[in-house]
Amino acid sequence: MRVVFLGTPDFAVPSLERLCLGGYDVVGVVTQPDRPQGRGYRLAPCAVKCCAQKNKLSVYSFNRIRKSSAVQILRDMEPDVMVTAAYGQILSQEVLDVPRLGCINIHASLLPKYRGPAPIQWAVIHGETRTGVTTMMTDIGVDTGDILLQRDTQIGPDETAGELFARLAVLGADLLLETLEQLKHGQIKRMPQKHDEATHFPMLKKEDGRIDWTKSANDIHNLVRGVNPWPGAYCFYDDTPIKIWKTKACDEIPGLPPGGVVCCSDKKGLFISCGEGTLQILELQLAGKKRMDACSALGGFAITEGSILK
């Protein structure tokens, strides 16, 4: 089976690697163009491009895959199927018509829930206890195509979006190969999505990591997990930014306003009053410093009990 693979970030790498190991004829890999990265903003290839080059695959990058020149390149590869995994561009009907057997997408949620570009992060932020991956037929909508196969998994109570991201990437690769095998043997069944049950969430922005202390300790704990590793949860002590990396929700009601510092010492740690309950800060990062446990951080940074974090 001739496959053209379209993907960009780390999430897509296990799927591409599994295609290569599974004996599929990957005739081309399409990624987003190289982007500036790091402090020097030097152009650097994405994770999928690095994987493709390691496997000696032909790599293509289009600023706009909808352009006729890009469509012709895809046609010239004569794919039986195209696979997309977090590629980053919406495909036109002209592109979708290129492969003989259609275009299959790997999405990191149990569709129709959590459509959009950041399903893993939003599922954690919302405190979901289960999620999964879906293979679907790509159409011109955003994650609206017919469902092919799904696999679910539990979300741990302290699992971060980054940790879940890694697990779902592998689960998605497994499901992709199962989907392609069924497709190859004419056994695949398409199930239209229940669009009235759909939820859609946008790409995360840096501001989404700002902590609102009027929310419950449990909600803030979920936010901290959901925006780890990016953009990271943060707040301010006076004008000093503090990044919060690891927390524990407590039921205690301290009698301080939201954001109030209940306890802060290098022996007991850091506890903050919330709209409901108290949040224990286990790991934090001060401006210009490394991430560290709260007790160690407080040994060199004084926060006053009763003061308010914002």
C-alpha angles and dihedrals in degrees: 000000000000110000132189110198122206117191143120121186135054092274091070097048099083090052093052092046091049091052090053093047091044093062097249117152101242099193096178144002121212120199138165114274119271112282133205110265139176130018092307093050091226119169110262133177121249123248094261093051090052090050092048093050091049088055092045094243125154110259128204129184124192126187085208118016089192092070115110092238091057092046090053092052089053091049091050089059089060096211123192089207138003121215123202126194117172090324095159104226131084112242122230122228088252090060093044090054093058101083118070094225098033137250122299123201128200110215125186100227141058098265138251083038118077102013115176140063101303108041096143096054095045093048090056093043090054092051097245114173096201135035136147147170132285133201111207142169107260117234132172092276127083107269091328101122128114116287117243107176136350136194124189133205138181122258112223116234091242098029115128126221089249092055092046090046090060093048095047092048090061093041089051092051091053092048092048093058091047089050094050092048091054090045091051091053096042093247100117119116125202121219118193114230122249095241094188088065094050125121123193129196130185133237112285118258127203090251090060088075094062109115118233104204092196088074122086121277089245093053091050091047088055091048091052090052094043098053094044117139095011135059089352126216115272145172137172134253102200098314095330115108117224123192116211116209107166132022146166124214116228129192096221116120107213101186095238125119118262110290092025116146105237098178134000124172139125088244104046100024132223126315124180129196115237136189085269122014130342130287121218112209109217101171130019142162127221123208110285092005136103124258110270143159114283096245092055092046093051090054089074103026123059119217118177120231110242093028119123127244114210 
